[in-house]
């Protein structure tokens, strides 16, 4: 086998291992959890005295989602009495267990 073919095989092997690492990171960070779970995890992780200072767009960017989808989840949590919202602020009122 010539050196160019060997180099290409090594390159493909590195890409495969890089993809495996990327998938492992996604799984570890919860990329395959439901959107509601990811939003709740964000809120719990970023709450100070039960208050999260953030806007929907920042939450969406942080968890890898669209702002509109995050807005829908926040609306559900609000309707369930779990959170209250103000501009740039989310107050955790209830239990965010999941």
Secondary structure, DSSP 8 states (H G I E B T S, - for coil): --HHHHHHHHHHHHHHHHHHHHHHHHHHTTTTS-HHHHHHHHHHHH-BTTEE---HHHHHHHHT--HHHHHHHHHHHHHTTSEEEETTEEEE-S----
